[in-house]
């Protein structure tokens, strides 16, 4: 943002004086400058000494009137608007964030309440307004998701959701919308793609990161485990990871949301089938124990509809 001196540096002395007079007249004729001077009694000396500040005030507000967007903002401080104030009886400019800057700050602040692991970034930026209620089950899922958001109280009520359905019907999209809605309410949510998370935990045993990763997820105020059942099941994942995680969250009354291609009966079969081959009685019992926790703590939502991925 040029000062008056910079604007006049290209002129000769005569041209300088003429140009300075014109800039001063235009500055003092500006509606915002006139409004400020009308409400504040300033001497001629104060106005003369502060003409550079008034000029910059005028110019920067003209930029705002023709705003090119936050990224292209030409103001001295990008995204800030000047305000005229007196400091030690001299005119000075102070700066306040413009509406776009405030909106950008609020968006970033809200984004800090949505944490994710192994989830595409676009899925952490969707909203309920983007959700297509084009099938009765999707309408029902939308309603229940909104009800969950309205009632969620981490640490007081541990009830969550179990959202299941075929590929591409919008399960991950819906939980992304839940996370962003809760961010607006300043409730921190962790979205985790379950298969990659389980795999990373296994790697974490050797590199020492296991406990930190496990604690970060299990202690999240609201946890979303996306695509549970897509992992290769083992008794270690089922008992030491999933079982321990659900037990902690049940005791602490922390809501957990699941998405899966499996309904609960299919998930029980999946949890019973480990890499040891076959299904043993002990595996069936441990799988049933986890299923009972999920049933007790989560409302089941069956999503159907057209495969949206096929539309891409």
Secondary structure in CASP SS format (residue, H / E / C, confidence):
PFRMAT SS
TARGET T0000
AUTHOR 0000-0000-0000
METHOD secondary structure of the structure
MODEL  1
X C 1.00
X C 1.00
X C 1.00
X H 1.00
X H 1.00
X H 1.00
X H 1.00
X H 1.00
X C 1.00
X C 1.00
X C 1.00
X C 1.00
X H 1.00
X H 1.00
X H 1.00
X H 1.00
X H 1.00
X H 1.00
X H 1.00
X H 1.00
X H 1.00
X H 1.00
X H 1.00
X H 1.00
X H 1.00
X H 1.00
X H 1.00
X H 1.00
X C 1.00
X C 1.00
X H 1.00
X H 1.00
X H 1.00
X H 1.00
X H 1.00
X H 1.00
X H 1.00
X H 1.00
X H 1.00
X C 1.00
X C 1.00
X C 1.00
X C 1.00
X H 1.00
X H 1.00
X H 1.00
X H 1.00
X H 1.00
X H 1.00
X C 1.00
X H 1.00
X H 1.00
X H 1.00
X H 1.00
X H 1.00
X H 1.00
X H 1.00
X H 1.00
X H 1.00
X H 1.00
X H 1.00
X H 1.00
X H 1.00
X H 1.00
X H 1.00
X C 1.00
X C 1.00
X C 1.00
X C 1.00
X C 1.00
X C 1.00
X C 1.00
X C 1.00
X C 1.00
X C 1.00
X C 1.00
X C 1.00
X C 1.00
X C 1.00
X E 1.00
X E 1.00
X E 1.00
X E 1.00
X E 1.00
X E 1.00
X E 1.00
X E 1.00
X C 1.00
X C 1.00
X E 1.00
X E 1.00
X E 1.00
X E 1.00
X E 1.00
X E 1.00
X E 1.00
X E 1.00
X C 1.00
X H 1.00
X H 1.00
X H 1.00
X H 1.00
X H 1.00
X H 1.00
X H 1.00
X H 1.00
X H 1.00
X H 1.00
X H 1.00
X H 1.00
X H 1.00
X C 1.00
X C 1.00
X E 1.00
X E 1.00
X E 1.00
X E 1.00
X C 1.00
X C 1.00
X C 1.00
X H 1.00
X H 1.00
X H 1.00
X H 1.00
X C 1.00
X C 1.00
X C 1.00
X H 1.00
X H 1.00
X H 1.00
X C 1.00
X C 1.00
X C 1.00
X C 1.00
X C 1.00
X H 1.00
X H 1.00
X H 1.00
X H 1.00
X H 1.00
X H 1.00
X H 1.00
X H 1.00
X H 1.00
X H 1.00
X H 1.00
X H 1.00
X H 1.00
X H 1.00
X H 1.00
X H 1.00
X C 1.00
X E 1.00
X C 1.00
X C 1.00
X C 1.00
X E 1.00
X C 1.00
X C 1.00
X E 1.00
X E 1.00
X E 1.00
X E 1.00
X E 1.00
X E 1.00
X C 1.00
X C 1.00
X C 1.00
X C 1.00
X C 1.00
X H 1.00
X H 1.00
X H 1.00
X H 1.00
X H 1.00
X H 1.00
X H 1.00
X H 1.00
X H 1.00
X H 1.00
X H 1.00
X H 1.00
X H 1.00
X H 1.00
X C 1.00
X C 1.00
X C 1.00
X C 1.00
X E 1.00
X E 1.00
X E 1.00
X E 1.00
X E 1.00
X H 1.00
X H 1.00
X H 1.00
X H 1.00
X H 1.00
X H 1.00
X H 1.00
X H 1.00
X H 1.00
X H 1.00
X H 1.00
X H 1.00
X H 1.00
X H 1.00
X C 1.00
X C 1.00
X H 1.00
X H 1.00
X H 1.00
X H 1.00
X H 1.00
X H 1.00
X H 1.00
X H 1.00
X H 1.00
X C 1.00
X C 1.00
X C 1.00
X E 1.00
X E 1.00
X E 1.00
X E 1.00
X E 1.00
X C 1.00
X C 1.00
X C 1.00
X C 1.00
X C 1.00
X C 1.00
X C 1.00
X C 1.00
X H 1.00
X H 1.00
X H 1.00
X H 1.00
X H 1.00
X H 1.00
X H 1.00
X H 1.00
X H 1.00
X H 1.00
X H 1.00
X H 1.00
X H 1.00
X H 1.00
X H 1.00
X H 1.00
X H 1.00
X H 1.00
X C 1.00
X C 1.00
X E 1.00
X E 1.00
X E 1.00
X E 1.00
X E 1.00
X E 1.00
X C 1.00
X C 1.00
X C 1.00
X H 1.00
X H 1.00
X H 1.00
X H 1.00
X H 1.00
X H 1.00
X H 1.00
X H 1.00
X H 1.00
X C 1.00
X C 1.00
X C 1.00
X C 1.00
X C 1.00
X C 1.00
X C 1.00
X C 1.00
X H 1.00
X H 1.00
X H 1.00
X H 1.00
X H 1.00
X H 1.00
X H 1.00
X H 1.00
X H 1.00
X H 1.00
X H 1.00
X H 1.00
X H 1.00
X H 1.00
X H 1.00
X H 1.00
X H 1.00
X E 1.00
X E 1.00
X E 1.00
X E 1.00
X E 1.00
X E 1.00
X C 1.00
X C 1.00
X C 1.00
X C 1.00
X H 1.00
X H 1.00
X H 1.00
X H 1.00
X C 1.00
END
